[in-house]
Amino acid sequence: MSAARKIPATVITGFLGAGKTTLIRHLMENAQGKRIALVINEFGDLGMDREILSGCGVPGCEDENIVELANGCICCTVADEFLPTMEKLVLADNPPDAIVIETSGLALPKPLVKAFQWPEIRSRVTVDGVVTLVDAHAVAAGRFADDPDAVQKLREADEALDHDNPLEEVFEDQLSCADLVILNKADLLDEAGMDVLEQDLRARLRPGVKLVPAAYGKVDPAVLLGLDAGAEDDLDTRPSHHDDADGDHDHDDFDTFVVEFGAVEDLEALEARLAAAVEDHDILRIKGFLDIPGKPARMLVQGVGPRLDRWFDRPWKAGEERKSHLVVIGLHGIDRAAVAREIREGRTAAEAQAAPLSGSAGAA
């Protein structure tokens, strides 16, 4: 198969809650007849993104067009799951026109791109481009950076201190591998804030990488697809904090767990409890579904830091168990039992006195 006939694959990366699934849904809604295979990788999310996409009713998002890799972060399991999946796609009797790969929010893109050099798939598929999605509002608020003043004081006190932030390392690795960076949720920043953010990000990007602002993942597919980067042949220009570790990185920095509970009678009260739990335990990401009594559809909830969005995404299926369950992701050591109790029941009197609730999260 000649290079000109290789199937283009687009790798979509971005930290937890940047909006990758929303971006892919918009892409599929505007595919204009192009047959796109989706490879979805989730780290501890219990198939949440696949469920969101397959249930959205968009042509192309049916179960048969979505492959889920749920046995760990894709950058650490390329040989076991990713390569067999790619071989199956490209060797099919009717292969797709394009492949879109959604990595987990904790994935490093470079080891995945490197896997495209494997002889089994190299002659049949190429990395058209690595698209990194950035939560503009979260980054502008310093979500992935340490407090520079506090760090400087620590360094002045101890010159041997080697400060390490796993959030920032993953974020920087995703930026340094990008061929295109989408500044999602740009509508939450004013013009001055966007200017500052763009200046900061440009200093971290390779020369020539474009920054594109967006809201709700609405980006023209012509911008995302057809980058023709051939990224697998350009690895040396894409530095990584983990270049000396054979692509492995330590997921022990993060904890993921599920909180299950019954029907939600008082949605505003739940939102207040979620906001309190996020504040008390520095939760990075909340995502899941709610059972709202009297409503024929399930409610999708997504939260990044203190921001919460919710909407009804699809009707409950016949015979489907109606239940509420949320995936929670935080830094290692997060008190799982306390988080679960606070989400289900609320703060104790002592917790409320120590950290009074400042207001409930917003809803979409």
C-alpha positions in Angstrom: 0.0 0.0 0.0 1.5 3.3 -1.0 2.0 6.2 1.4 -0.6 8.2 -0.4 -3.2 5.5 0.4 -2.5 5.2 4.1 -5.5 5.6 6.4 -5.1 8.9 8.3 -5.4 8.6 12.1 -6.0 11.6 14.3 -5.0 11.4 17.9 -7.0 13.6 20.2 -5.5 14.2 23.5 -6.1 16.6 26.4 -6.3 16.7 30.1 -9.3 15.5 32.1 -12.4 17.5 31.3 -11.0 19.5 28.3 -13.9 18.4 26.2 -12.5 15.6 24.0 -15.8 13.6 23.8 -17.8 16.8 23.0 -15.3 17.6 20.2 -15.6 14.1 18.7 -19.4 14.2 18.8 -19.3 17.5 16.9 -16.9 15.9 14.4 -19.2 13.0 13.8 -22.2 15.3 13.4 -20.3 17.0 10.6 -18.5 14.1 9.0 -20.3 14.6 5.7 -20.5 11.0 4.8 -16.9 10.2 5.7 -16.6 6.8 7.5 -14.7 7.4 10.7 -13.8 4.6 13.2 -13.5 5.8 16.8 -11.0 4.3 19.2 -11.9 5.4 22.8 -9.4 4.9 25.6 -10.5 5.6 29.2 -8.5 5.3 32.4 -10.9 4.1 35.1 -14.0 5.7 33.6 -16.0 2.5 33.2 -16.7 3.1 29.6 -18.3 6.5 30.2 -17.1 8.2 27.0 -18.1 5.3 24.8 -21.5 5.3 26.5 -21.9 9.0 25.9 -21.0 8.7 22.2 -22.9 5.6 21.3 -26.0 6.9 22.9 -26.0 10.3 21.3 -27.9 9.3 18.2 -25.3 10.8 15.8 -24.8 8.8 12.6 -21.5 7.0 12.8 -21.5 6.8 16.6 -23.2 3.4 16.6 -21.6 0.6 18.7 -20.1 -1.2 15.8 -18.0 1.9 14.8 -16.6 2.5 18.3 -13.7 0.4 19.8 -13.2 0.8 23.5 -9.8 0.2 25.2 -10.6 0.1 28.9 -7.7 -1.9 30.4 -5.6 1.0 31.3 -4.0 4.1 29.8 -3.4 3.6 26.1 0.1 4.9 26.3 1.1 2.1 28.6 -0.8 -0.8 26.8 0.0 -0.2 23.1 1.3 -3.7 22.5 -1.4 -5.5 24.3 -4.5 -3.7 23.0 -3.9 -0.8 20.7 -1.8 -2.6 18.0 -4.3 -5.6 17.6 -7.1 -3.1 17.4 -5.4 -1.1 14.7 -4.6 -4.2 12.7 -8.2 -5.3 12.8 -9.4 -1.9 11.6 -6.9 -1.5 8.7 -7.2 -5.1 7.5 -11.0 -5.1 7.5 -12.7 -5.9 4.2 -14.2 -2.3 4.2 -11.7 -0.2 6.2 -12.6 3.2 7.4 -11.8 6.5 5.6 -10.2 7.8 8.8 -9.5 6.8 12.4 -10.0 9.1 15.4 -8.4 8.0 18.7 -9.5 9.7 21.9 -6.9 9.1 24.6 -7.6 9.2 28.3 -7.1 12.5 30.1 -4.0 11.1 31.7 -2.4 9.7 28.5 0.9 10.7 27.1 0.6 11.0 23.3 4.2 10.3 22.3 4.3 6.6 23.1 1.1 6.1 21.2 2.4 8.0 18.1 5.6 5.9 18.3 3.5 2.7 18.1 2.6 3.7 14.5 6.1 2.8 13.5 5.4 -0.9 14.2 5.7 -2.9 10.9 2.3 -4.4 11.3 0.6 -1.1 10.8 3.2 1.3 9.4 2.5 0.6 5.8 -1.3 1.0 6.2 -1.9 3.9 8.5 -0.3 7.2 9.4 -0.8 9.8 12.2 -2.4 12.6 10.3 -2.1 14.8 13.4 -2.0 15.1 17.1 -4.7 17.4 18.3 -4.4 18.6 21.9 -7.5 20.0 23.5 -7.0 22.6 26.3 -9.5 23.7 28.8 -8.8 27.4 28.4 -10.6 28.5 31.5 -8.9 25.9 33.8 -5.4 26.7 32.4 -5.9 30.4 32.7 -6.9 29.8 36.4 -3.6 28.0 37.0 -5.0 24.5 37.3 -1.9 22.8 35.9 0.8 25.1 37.4 2.1 25.4 40.9 1.9 28.7 42.8 5.1 30.4 41.5 5.5 32.5 44.6 5.2 29.6 47.0 7.5 27.4 44.9 10.1 30.2 44.7 10.1 30.6 48.5 10.6 26.8 48.9 13.5 26.9 46.5 15.1 29.8 48.3 14.9 27.8 51.5 16.3 24.6 49.9 18.4 24.9 46.8 18.3 21.1 46.4 14.5 21.0 46.1 13.3 19.3 42.9 9.7 20.3 42.6 7.5 17.9 40.7 3.9 18.4 39.6 2.4 15.3 37.9 -0.5 17.4 36.5 1.8 19.9 34.8 4.1 17.1 33.4 1.2 15.4 31.7 -0.2 18.7 30.4 3.2 19.7 29.0 3.7 16.4 27.3 0.4 16.7 25.6 1.3 20.2 24.4 4.8 19.3 23.2 3.4 16.5 21.0 0.7 18.6 19.4 0.3 19.5 15.7 -2.8 21.6 16.6 -4.0 23.0 19.9 -7.7 23.7 20.4 -8.4 26.3 23.2 -11.8 24.9 24.2 -14.2 26.9 26.5 -12.7 30.1 25.1 -16.1 31.7 25.7 -15.4 31.7 29.4 -12.4 34.1 29.0 -12.3 37.7 27.9 -10.0 39.0 25.2 -7.3 40.0 27.6 -7.4 36.6 29.3 -7.1 34.9 26.0 -4.2 37.0 25.0 -2.3 36.1 28.2 -3.1 32.4 27.8 -2.0 32.2 24.2 1.3 33.9 25.0 1.9 31.4 27.7 1.0 28.4 25.6 3.0 29.5 22.5 6.2 29.4 24.7 5.5 25.7 25.3 4.7 24.6 21.7 6.9 23.5 18.8 7.3 26.1 16.1 4.4 26.3 13.7 1.8 24.7 15.9 -1.5 26.6 15.6 -3.8 27.7 18.4 -7.5 27.6 17.6 -10.2 29.0 20.1 -13.4 27.1 20.4 -16.5 26.7 22.5 -18.4 23.4 23.2 -15.9 21.6 21.0 -17.3 23.2 17.8 -14.4 23.0 15.4 -14.7 22.6 11.6 -13.7 19.0 10.7 -11.6 20.5 7.9 -9.4 22.1 10.6 -9.0 18.8 12.6 -8.6 16.4 9.7 -6.1 16.6 6.9 -3.1 18.0 8.8 -0.9 15.5 7.0 1.7 15.6 9.8 3.1 12.1 9.5 3.8 12.5 13.2 5.3 9.0 13.6 8.2 10.2 11.4 8.7 13.3 13.5 9.2 12.0 17.0 12.5 13.7 17.7 10.9 17.2 17.6 8.3 16.2 20.2 10.1 16.2 23.6 8.6 14.5 26.6 9.2 14.4 30.4 9.1 10.6 30.0 11.5 10.1 27.1 13.9 8.1 29.3 11.2 5.8 30.7 10.2 3.9 27.5 6.9 5.7 27.5 5.7 4.6 30.9 4.5 7.1 33.5 3.2 6.7 37.0 -0.6 6.6 37.2 -0.2 6.1 40.9 -0.3 9.9 41.1 -4.1 9.7 40.5 -7.0 7.9 42.0 -10.2 7.0 40.2 -13.3 5.5 41.7 -17.1 5.4 41.3 -19.8 6.7 43.6 -23.2 5.1 43.2 -26.5 6.3 44.7 -30.2 6.3 44.1 -32.6 8.6 42.3 -32.0 12.3 42.7 -35.1 14.0 44.1 -33.4 17.4 44.7 -31.0 18.3 42.0 -29.9 21.6 43.5 -29.0 20.0 46.7 -26.9 17.4 44.9 -25.1 20.2 43.0 -24.3 21.9 46.3 -22.9 18.6 47.7 -20.8 18.1 44.6 -19.5 21.6 44.8 -18.6 21.1 48.5 -16.9 17.8 47.8 -14.8 19.3 45.0 -13.8 22.2 47.2 -13.0 20.0 50.2 -11.0 17.3 48.4 -9.6 19.1 45.3 -11.4 16.7 42.9 -10.0 17.0 39.4 -12.9 15.5 37.5 -16.5 14.3 38.0 -18.5 12.6 35.2 -21.5 10.3 35.2 -25.2 9.9 34.9 -28.2 10.7 37.2 -31.6 9.1 37.6 -34.1 11.9 37.9 -37.6 10.6 38.9 -40.3 11.3 36.5 -37.9 12.0 33.6 -37.7 9.5 30.7 -34.1 10.4 30.0 -31.0 10.1 32.0 -29.0 13.2 33.0 -25.4 13.5 32.1 -23.2 15.4 34.6 -19.7 16.6 33.8 -17.5 18.6 36.2 -14.0 20.1 36.0 -12.8 21.6 39.2 -15.7 23.8 40.5 -17.6 23.9 37.2 -20.5 21.6 36.7 -22.6 21.1 33.5 -25.6 18.9 33.2 -28.1 17.9 30.5 -30.4 15.1 29.5 -28.5 13.1 26.9 -30.7 10.2 25.9 -33.8 8.3 27.0 -33.4 5.3 29.3 -33.4 2.1 27.3 -36.0 -0.6 27.8 -34.8 -2.9 30.6 -31.9 -0.6 31.5 -31.3 -0.2 35.2 -32.0 3.4 36.3 -29.3 4.4 38.7 -27.1 7.3 39.5 -23.3 6.9 39.4 -20.4 9.3 39.1 -16.8 8.7 38.3 -14.5 10.8 40.5 -10.8 11.4 39.7 -8.4 13.1 42.1 -4.8 13.1 43.2 -3.4 10.0 44.9 -4.5 9.7 48.5 -7.9 11.3 48.1 -10.2 10.2 50.9 -12.6 8.0 48.8 -15.0 7.2 51.7 -15.3 10.9 52.7 -15.9 12.0 49.1 -18.6 9.3 48.6 -20.3 10.2 51.9 -20.2 13.9 51.1 -21.7 13.4 47.6 -24.5 11.1 49.0 -25.3 12.9 52.3 -23.5 16.2 52.5 -20.9 17.7 54.8 -20.8 16.9 58.5 -21.2 19.8 60.9 -17.4 19.8 61.5 -16.7 19.9 57.7 -19.2 22.7 57.2 -17.7 24.8 59.9 -14.1 24.2 58.6 -15.0 25.0 55.0 -18.4 26.7 54.6 -20.1 26.2 51.2 -19.7 29.4 49.1 -22.4 28.5 46.5 -23.6 25.7 44.3 -22.1 24.9 40.9 -23.7 26.2 37.8 -25.8 24.1 35.5 -26.2 24.0 31.7 
